[in-house]
Amino acid sequence: MTEPSPDFAALLQEWQDDYEPRLKRVENAVEELDLLLSQPRPPTATPAPSPAGEAASGIPIELRYPTLEQWVVEHFVRVYARPVGGQIRWCARWWEHAEAITRLEALWRSWETLRIEPLGLDAWLRERLDHHLPHLLGPSGPFASCNPERHAGGKDLATVPAPEGWWDPPEMADR
């Protein structure tokens, strides 16, 4: 076996001299990381969504219709109009029907978000509008008792108050 050349031996010594301080820095960093990971983390706040919403890309979007009413009056009733009568119901006072407001708001907000995505309106039509429209305009929907000339306010479903303690969490058996 031959002895390493003096240049090679010097190079090895240089690497060893450099290696030990680096190893110590890595060990210290691992210890600090272990310490950080072992501590309880404070809860992280979820940022509130912007009123305009965000595209799937996370970029805030500017609303084309800043209010639900504007979207319904300027877009929905013009673009998705159906002949009213028979199976199709509508109420000019749509804003007095809580279910209609809920469904229309879901449609508006999702429309505003998806309109700027590639193929977003296709997905919106298929997955949102085609789902909500039969419920919204159908004979058992929120406008069931209305016609274009007459608004008929809906009646709340009957409820009975829950018994005292009904909503209290059950006692844990293994305490």
C-alpha positions, 0 to 999 in steps of 0.5 A: 500500500502506498502512502498518500502524496503530501498534497493529498494528505494536506487536502484530507486534513483541510477537509477534516478541519472544515468538516468538524465545525460544519458537523457541529453547526448541523447538530446545533441546528437539529437540536434547535429544530427539535426544541421548536417542534416540541413546543406547542404551536399557537393557533394560526389565524385563517385570513378572512376571505376578501369580499370579492373572493379569490380565484383558484389561483389565490388572486383576489378578483374584482366583482363584475356585479358588486351585489347579489341584487345587481347580479340577479337583476342585470345578469341572472333574470336576463341570461337564464330566463325561462317561460314562467308557468307550469313547472317553472315558477318565479317571483318578482319579489325574489328577495323575500324568499330566504331559500331563493336568496341563499341559492342565488347568493351561492350562484352569484358568488361561485359565478364571480369566482369561476367566470375568470377561470379557464373553463370556469363557466362551463363548470359553473353551468354544469355543477352549480346552475344546473343543480340549483335551477330546478330547485329554485324555479321548480314547482316545489321550490321557494316560488311554488305559491307565487306567480309573476303577478302575485307574491305569496310569502312562504311559511316557516316549517313547524318546530318544537323546542328541544327538551332541556339538556338535549344539546348538552354534550354527553358525559364521557364514560371513561372519566 
